Amino acid sequence: MFRQIIALGSIYISLLVLGLGLSSYAYIKVKNIYNKYIGIPNFKNVTGVNVAKALLNRYGIFNVKVEIIGGNLTDKYDAKRNTIKLSDSVYSNSSITALGISAHEVGHAIQHKEEYHYFKLRNIIAYCSSIISNSSHVIILLGLIFKILILIKIGIIMFCVIVFINLFTIFVELNASERARFLIKEVYSPNEEELYMINQVLFAASLNYFATMIIGLGSILTIIKRRLNSIMRVLK
């Protein structure tokens, strides 16, 4: 039984390392694109807040506010408050990055208005993911401490479910970026070079939600990994 417990613990640790590796790659990719285009003025010299307002008006959305929020890569659409929150470096910036990020958040506002079913499902997933994540760690630790194989197996399965359901959110993000790309082409008529840069930023915006969410989860997983290692040393 000890060997099975140690083997399951090793599998879980391997999953953590793989998950953190993928999320780190995504986060670095987002950060590089963000920094690359933050210093390049967009072709219409419009700030992020004005881009958001213009695209919202063009689509006939008049009940969504645009506010500033602290930090970098903290941009988001708050469906509960009908508010687009843009980070300091996007709100009043007139860069390619500001244009793309703002447009992406407008894409989410459009999803909300049209009652895009996957957008609704993503919100439910985010809530469930938080509960499952906390529960899986506790269950695995209890299984290791009390040497109950079934608890360890259940915890690992729950962790795999978390990874799967959060991968699903990427499709919602890509859809938001596609809507944003359509509006940008319609309102600002960028040339091929400008559109290429915008597409890079929109792709990064699609990865941002997943990357920041997993990076946040990673800080918790690192603590769990340390505890697992110490417990496994005792079991050996």
C-alpha positions in Angstrom: 0.0 0.0 0.0 2.9 2.4 0.8 4.3 2.0 -2.7 0.9 2.8 -4.2 0.5 5.8 -2.0 4.0 7.0 -2.9 3.3 6.4 -6.6 0.0 8.4 -6.5 1.8 11.2 -4.7 4.4 11.2 -7.4 1.8 11.4 -10.1 0.1 14.3 -8.4 3.5 16.2 -8.1 4.2 15.5 -11.8 0.8 17.0 -12.7 1.6 20.0 -10.6 5.0 20.5 -12.3 3.4 20.0 -15.8 0.6 22.4 -15.1 2.9 25.1 -13.7 5.2 24.7 -16.7 2.4 25.2 -19.2 1.0 28.1 -17.3 4.4 29.8 -16.9 4.9 29.5 -20.7 1.5 31.1 -21.3 2.2 33.9 -18.8 5.6 34.7 -20.3 4.1 34.7 -23.8 1.4 37.1 -22.7 3.9 39.4 -20.9 6.3 39.5 -23.9 3.5 40.5 -26.4 2.1 43.0 -23.9 5.5 44.7 -23.4 6.4 44.5 -27.1 3.4 46.6 -28.2 2.8 48.8 -25.2 5.3 51.4 -26.5 4.0 51.4 -30.1 1.2 54.0 -30.7 -1.9 52.7 -32.4 -2.7 54.1 -35.8 -5.6 56.3 -34.6 -3.9 57.5 -31.4 -6.9 56.6 -29.3 -6.6 55.7 -25.6 -7.9 52.4 -24.2 -10.9 54.0 -22.5 -11.9 55.7 -25.8 -11.5 52.5 -27.8 -13.8 50.7 -25.4 -16.4 53.4 -25.4 -16.3 53.7 -29.2 -16.7 50.0 -29.8 -19.5 49.7 -27.2 -21.4 52.5 -28.9 -20.9 51.0 -32.3 -22.4 47.7 -31.1 -25.3 49.5 -29.4 -24.2 48.8 -25.8 -24.9 51.8 -23.7 -25.3 50.3 -20.2 -21.7 49.2 -19.7 -19.3 51.5 -17.8 -15.5 51.7 -18.3 -13.4 52.2 -15.2 -9.7 52.1 -14.3 -8.2 49.4 -12.1 -4.7 49.2 -10.6 -2.0 46.8 -11.7 -0.9 45.3 -15.0 -2.7 42.6 -17.0 -5.7 43.1 -14.6 -8.1 44.1 -17.3 -11.5 42.3 -17.1 -15.2 42.6 -17.9 -17.3 42.4 -14.7 -20.6 40.9 -15.9 -22.3 41.4 -12.5 -21.7 45.2 -12.6 -21.8 45.7 -16.4 -18.3 47.2 -16.1 -15.2 47.0 -18.2 -12.2 47.5 -15.9 -9.0 48.6 -17.6 -5.5 48.6 -16.0 -3.5 51.8 -15.5 -1.3 51.1 -18.5 -4.3 50.5 -20.8 -6.9 53.0 -19.7 -5.1 56.2 -20.7 -2.6 54.7 -23.1 -2.8 55.0 -26.9 -0.7 52.0 -27.8 -1.4 48.9 -29.9 -1.6 46.9 -26.6 -4.2 49.3 -25.2 -6.3 49.1 -28.3 -6.3 45.3 -28.4 -6.9 44.7 -24.7 -9.7 47.2 -24.6 -11.4 45.7 -27.6 -11.0 42.2 -26.2 -12.9 43.3 -23.0 -15.6 44.8 -25.2 -15.8 41.3 -26.9 -16.9 39.9 -23.5 -19.5 42.7 -23.1 -20.9 41.6 -26.4 -21.0 38.0 -25.3 -22.9 39.0 -22.2 -25.4 41.1 -24.2 -26.0 38.3 -26.7 -26.3 35.8 -23.8 -23.5 33.7 -25.4 -24.1 30.3 -23.6 -20.4 29.5 -23.2 -19.8 32.9 -21.5 -22.4 32.0 -18.9 -20.9 28.5 -18.5 -17.4 30.0 -18.0 -18.7 32.0 -15.0 -20.2 28.9 -13.5 -16.9 27.0 -14.2 -14.8 29.7 -12.4 -17.0 29.3 -9.3 -16.9 25.5 -9.3 -13.2 25.4 -10.1 -12.4 27.4 -6.9 -14.4 24.9 -4.8 -13.0 21.8 -6.4 -9.4 23.2 -6.3 -9.5 23.7 -2.5 -11.3 20.4 -1.9 -8.8 18.3 -4.0 -5.8 19.5 -2.1 -7.4 18.7 1.3 -8.6 15.3 0.1 -5.1 14.3 -1.2 -3.4 15.4 2.0 -5.9 13.5 4.1 -5.4 10.4 1.9 -1.7 10.6 2.4 -1.8 11.3 6.1 -4.3 8.5 6.8 -3.0 6.2 4.1 -6.4 6.0 2.3 -5.8 5.2 -1.4 -9.3 6.0 -2.6 -9.0 9.6 -1.2 -5.8 10.2 -3.1 -7.3 8.8 -6.3 -10.4 11.1 -5.9 -8.2 14.1 -5.2 -6.1 13.5 -8.3 -9.2 13.0 -10.5 -10.6 16.3 -9.1 -7.3 18.1 -10.0 -7.5 16.7 -13.5 -11.1 18.0 -13.8 -9.9 21.5 -12.8 -7.3 21.5 -15.5 -9.8 20.4 -18.1 -12.6 22.8 -17.2 -10.2 25.7 -17.1 -8.8 24.9 -20.5 -12.4 25.3 -21.7 -12.3 29.0 -20.9 -9.7 29.6 -23.6 -12.4 29.0 -26.2 -14.5 31.8 -24.6 -11.5 34.1 -24.7 -10.8 33.3 -28.3 -14.4 34.1 -29.2 -14.1 37.5 -27.4 -11.0 38.3 -29.4 -12.6 37.3 -32.7 -15.5 39.7 -31.9 -13.0 42.4 -31.0 -11.1 41.8 -34.3 -14.3 42.3 -36.3 -15.2 45.5 -34.6 -11.6 47.0 -34.9 -11.6 46.3 -38.6 -15.0 47.8 -39.0 -14.4 51.0 -36.9 -10.7 51.7 -37.4 -9.9 50.0 -40.8 -6.3 49.0 -40.0 -3.8 48.0 -42.7 -2.2 44.6 -42.9 0.8 45.5 -40.7 -1.4 47.1 -38.0 -3.8 44.1 -38.1 -0.9 41.7 -37.6 0.1 43.6 -34.4 -3.5 43.7 -33.2 -3.9 40.0 -33.8 -0.8 39.3 -31.6 -2.3 41.4 -28.8 -5.7 39.8 -29.1 -4.2 36.3 -28.9 -2.3 37.3 -25.8 -5.5 38.7 -24.3 -7.1 35.3 -24.9 -4.4 33.5 -22.9 -4.3 36.1 -20.1 -7.3 34.8 -18.2 -6.0 31.2 -18.2 -2.4 32.1 -17.5 -3.1 34.5 -14.5 -5.6 32.0 -13.0 -3.2 29.1 -13.1 -0.3 31.2 -11.9 -2.5 32.1 -8.9 -3.3 28.5 -8.4 0.4 27.7 -8.7 1.2 29.5 -5.5 -1.2 27.3 -3.6 0.1 24.2 -5.4 3.7 25.0 -4.5 2.8 24.9 -0.8 0.9 21.6 -1.3 3.9 20.1 -3.2 6.2 20.9 -0.2 3.8 19.2 2.2 3.5 16.2 -0.1 7.2 15.8 -0.3 7.6 15.9 3.5 4.7 13.4 4.0 6.1 11.0 1.3 9.6 11.1 3.0 7.9 10.0 6.3 5.9 7.2 4.5 9.1 5.9 2.9 
